[in-house]
């Protein structure tokens, strides 16, 4: 599988910086978990995550209704289900409104833009970033009629951008802080620093589980926290990753994402 820790190429195309994201390597360990998001004043939302082979399912409440997302990497599609209405939408996996991370790297030495339309990559060599060996890439993306260029230094072990330099002087750096234990699991703590001209740097922290190949906790500026709890490793049933019988396929209105047509 090519999906690893984050969406490097699609994030480049959209002008976004995503590090270690909360998506599993879909070729990794199968498991289920509770998803919890909290703000400074307390819980914001809860949900569930199921990862089974090349498939992922998340369940969340959105504006009073349950929304289920199923990403199937092998088939290259994502389904958004609305159980209250027994309706669903289908869209390409890794599209602009997709909740799952698109493919990034099979290995740092391989072309990270392979198979991704509108993206071209050129290998510039190898360097050491924050004490870790990395492969330097120049990436050129065409998105909504615009061409953007980025430089990324991809960690040779983890396959994540240790440094990204974007148009306009924006940049982000990823640094391994150390190892910790969360809920009985050994994890790596990473610091992500994003900078842009005329603004103070912002820092987030992410705890990456090497066995699950996923960030199990993220802390954002302002006191916001996203984490996985009650992780249970084991085989996940096929029924979790299929559309139930009787569901009606619908098309999302232009500009809308993750919401059913009325």
Wavefront OBJ file of the C-alpha trace (Angstrom):
o trace
v 0.000 0.000 0.000
v 1.158 3.529 -0.726
v -0.818 5.354 1.937
v 1.312 6.093 4.984
v 1.170 8.831 7.562
v 0.011 11.925 5.760
v -1.186 13.416 2.522
v 1.808 15.147 1.068
v 0.909 15.574 -2.598
v -2.771 16.449 -2.226
v -1.955 18.838 0.600
v 0.551 20.520 -1.679
v -2.023 20.913 -4.416
v -4.503 22.504 -2.017
v -1.871 24.701 -0.413
v -2.258 22.922 2.907
v 0.281 21.500 5.316
v -0.619 18.202 6.933
v 1.781 16.308 9.170
v 1.398 12.803 10.496
v -2.418 13.156 10.081
v -4.966 11.003 11.859
v -5.213 8.396 9.169
v -3.831 4.903 9.371
v -1.540 3.143 6.953
v -4.309 1.020 5.463
v -1.878 -1.859 5.012
v -1.128 -1.900 8.719
v -2.733 -3.445 11.810
v -6.516 -3.951 11.923
v -8.207 -2.298 14.903
v -11.162 -0.329 16.247
v -11.142 2.752 18.468
v -13.229 5.578 19.893
v -12.562 9.042 18.444
v -12.734 11.984 20.843
v -12.355 15.691 20.081
v -12.143 18.217 22.907
v -11.903 21.987 23.113
v -10.868 24.282 25.952
v -14.382 24.042 27.418
v -14.711 20.252 27.191
v -15.854 17.547 24.718
v -16.814 18.663 21.209
v -17.627 15.388 19.499
v -17.145 11.648 19.739
v -17.218 8.858 17.198
v -15.784 5.503 16.196
v -13.074 4.321 13.825
v -12.594 0.885 12.266
v -9.571 -0.070 10.159
v -9.573 -3.353 8.248
v -6.890 -4.007 5.645
v -7.150 -1.390 2.886
v -10.426 -0.031 4.315
v -11.370 2.498 6.969
v -14.740 3.407 8.510
v -15.496 6.428 10.721
v -18.781 7.241 12.452
v -19.526 10.774 13.693
v -22.535 12.945 14.512
v -22.904 16.032 12.285
v -25.553 18.664 13.051
v -27.718 16.149 14.861
v -27.445 13.298 12.366
v -25.050 10.386 12.091
v -22.560 10.457 9.204
v -20.568 7.341 8.273
v -17.541 7.469 5.971
v -16.075 4.342 4.398
v -12.766 4.625 2.513
v -11.689 1.704 0.328
v -8.132 2.261 -0.858
v -8.057 -0.814 -3.080
v -11.112 0.362 -5.012
v -10.097 4.033 -4.826
v -13.483 5.243 -3.569
v -15.067 6.753 -0.480
v -18.720 6.424 0.496
v -20.510 8.882 2.774
v -23.557 7.276 4.393
v -26.516 8.938 6.118
v -28.150 6.118 8.126
v -31.108 8.274 9.268
v -32.150 8.724 5.636
v -30.687 5.490 4.218
v -28.836 7.463 1.554
v -25.187 7.622 0.480
v -22.765 9.514 -1.756
v -19.790 8.098 -3.653
v -16.645 10.009 -4.628
v -13.036 9.258 -5.599
v -10.769 8.574 -2.662
v -8.419 11.497 -2.056
v -10.644 14.065 -3.792
v -10.951 17.643 -2.471
v -13.703 16.717 0.012
v -12.546 13.223 0.860
v -12.091 12.484 4.552
v -9.395 9.877 3.995
v -5.803 10.605 3.181
v -4.821 10.071 -0.459
v -1.781 8.040 -1.427
v 1.593 9.535 -0.564
v 4.725 7.400 -0.632
v 5.498 3.756 -1.219
v 9.051 4.540 -0.117
v 10.959 7.831 0.199
v 13.195 6.922 -2.748
v 10.208 6.400 -5.080
v 8.319 9.120 -6.942
v 5.754 10.520 -4.442
v 3.696 11.977 -7.307
v 3.354 8.718 -9.250
v -0.240 8.081 -10.257
v -1.466 11.505 -9.117
v -2.714 13.684 -12.011
v -1.503 17.271 -12.026
v 1.567 16.529 -9.922
v 5.166 16.055 -10.976
v 8.169 15.363 -8.751
v 11.915 15.674 -9.240
v 14.422 14.125 -6.842
v 17.076 16.627 -5.760
v 19.235 14.419 -3.549
v 19.543 13.389 0.088
v 20.153 15.496 3.209
v 19.966 15.216 6.991
v 17.151 17.118 8.731
v 17.082 17.324 12.542
v 19.471 14.387 12.665
v 17.333 12.176 10.415
v 18.215 11.131 6.838
v 15.787 12.494 4.261
v 15.209 12.559 0.486
v 14.761 16.025 -1.014
v 12.026 16.434 -3.650
v 10.799 19.308 -5.794
v 7.030 19.034 -6.350
v 5.041 20.978 -8.955
v 1.238 20.938 -8.705
v -1.473 22.259 -10.996
v -4.647 23.007 -9.022
v -7.696 25.000 -10.174
v -5.737 26.494 -13.024
v -2.778 27.529 -10.886
v 0.711 26.060 -10.743
v 2.476 25.813 -7.392
v 5.937 24.579 -6.481
v 7.026 23.050 -3.184
v 10.188 21.491 -1.797
v 9.910 18.598 0.650
v 12.461 16.608 2.607
v 10.947 13.132 3.129
v 12.068 11.090 6.148
v 13.668 7.862 4.867
v 12.272 5.766 7.738
v 8.775 7.159 8.301
v 8.031 8.566 4.840
v 6.816 11.919 6.220
v 7.950 15.420 5.203
v 10.437 16.546 7.858
v 10.445 19.927 6.150
v 8.178 21.567 3.572
v 8.756 24.906 1.866
v 5.713 26.353 0.127
v 5.157 29.320 -2.222
v 4.944 32.667 -0.444
v 7.439 31.769 2.238
v 5.273 29.300 4.140
v 7.073 26.339 5.677
v 6.588 23.514 8.146
v 9.009 21.334 10.060
v 8.525 18.021 11.811
v 10.738 16.980 14.731
v 10.776 13.785 16.788
v 10.633 14.780 20.476
v 10.848 11.326 22.060
v 8.823 8.269 23.046
v 5.962 8.029 25.563
v 3.272 5.619 26.699
v -0.415 6.378 26.052
v -3.126 3.990 27.228
v -0.487 1.299 27.609
v 0.847 1.725 24.063
v 4.349 2.873 23.115
v 4.153 5.944 20.881
v 6.404 8.587 19.336
v 5.839 12.264 20.137
v 6.378 14.642 17.200
v 6.397 18.444 17.162
v 5.076 20.219 14.062
v 6.071 23.871 13.577
v 4.397 25.931 10.839
v 5.618 29.399 9.873
v 4.442 32.072 7.477
v 5.687 35.599 6.780
v 4.493 38.239 9.231
v 3.089 35.788 11.783
v 4.384 33.972 14.824
v 5.112 30.243 14.353
v 2.383 27.804 15.399
v 3.144 24.461 17.015
v 1.142 21.274 17.269
v 2.048 17.939 18.830
v 1.173 14.481 17.568
v 1.670 11.046 19.115
v 2.316 8.393 16.483
v 1.728 4.685 17.130
v 4.310 2.685 15.094
v 2.307 -0.555 15.371
v -0.956 0.948 14.146
v 0.817 3.410 11.825
v -1.447 6.241 12.926
v -1.397 9.368 15.090
v -3.433 8.422 18.177
v -3.373 11.910 19.712
v -3.045 15.466 18.366
v -2.839 18.739 20.290
v -3.578 21.975 18.443
v -3.153 25.652 19.409
v -5.958 26.986 21.566
v -6.364 23.850 23.642
v -8.007 21.609 21.033
v -7.257 17.883 21.286
v -8.121 14.967 19.002
v -7.363 11.430 20.123
v -8.185 7.745 19.819
v -9.248 5.879 22.963
v -10.122 2.271 23.845
v -8.053 0.870 20.980
v -8.790 -2.795 20.279
v -6.478 -4.613 17.880
v -8.103 -7.422 15.902
v -9.869 -8.489 12.734
v -12.707 -6.199 11.614
v -15.847 -7.578 9.957
v -16.412 -7.045 6.242
v -19.927 -5.735 6.909
v -18.420 -2.559 8.382
v -17.000 -1.564 4.990
v -19.977 -2.151 2.693
v -23.108 -0.140 1.864
v -26.184 -1.705 3.520
v -28.934 -3.004 1.271
v -31.692 -0.543 0.489
v -29.564 2.632 0.558
v -30.265 5.215 -2.178
v -27.340 6.854 -3.975
v -27.479 10.665 -4.108
v -25.317 13.475 -5.511
v -24.006 16.294 -3.344
v -24.942 19.860 -4.344
v -22.041 21.979 -5.599
v -19.926 23.291 -2.748
v -21.359 20.926 -0.167
v -19.368 18.172 1.533
v -20.526 15.363 3.773
v -24.171 16.463 3.754
v -27.149 14.823 2.042
v -29.389 16.486 -0.503
v -32.724 17.650 0.834
l 1 2 3 4 5 6 7 8 9 10 11 12 13 14 15 16 17 18 19 20 21 22 23 24 25 26 27 28 29 30 31 32 33 34 35 36 37 38 39 40 41 42 43 44 45 46 47 48 49 50 51 52 53 54 55 56 57 58 59 60 61 62 63 64 65 66 67 68 69 70 71 72 73 74 75 76 77 78 79 80 81 82 83 84 85 86 87 88 89 90 91 92 93 94 95 96 97 98 99 100 101 102 103 104 105 106 107 108 109 110 111 112 113 114 115 116 117 118 119 120 121 122 123 124 125 126 127 128 129 130 131 132 133 134 135 136 137 138 139 140 141 142 143 144 145 146 147 148 149 150 151 152 153 154 155 156 157 158 159 160 161 162 163 164 165 166 167 168 169 170 171 172 173 174 175 176 177 178 179 180 181 182 183 184 185 186 187 188 189 190 191 192 193 194 195 196 197 198 199 200 201 202 203 204 205 206 207 208 209 210 211 212 213 214 215 216 217 218 219 220 221 222 223 224 225 226 227 228 229 230 231 232 233 234 235 236 237 238 239 240 241 242 243 244 245 246 247 248 249 250 251 252 253 254 255 256 257 258 259 260 261 262
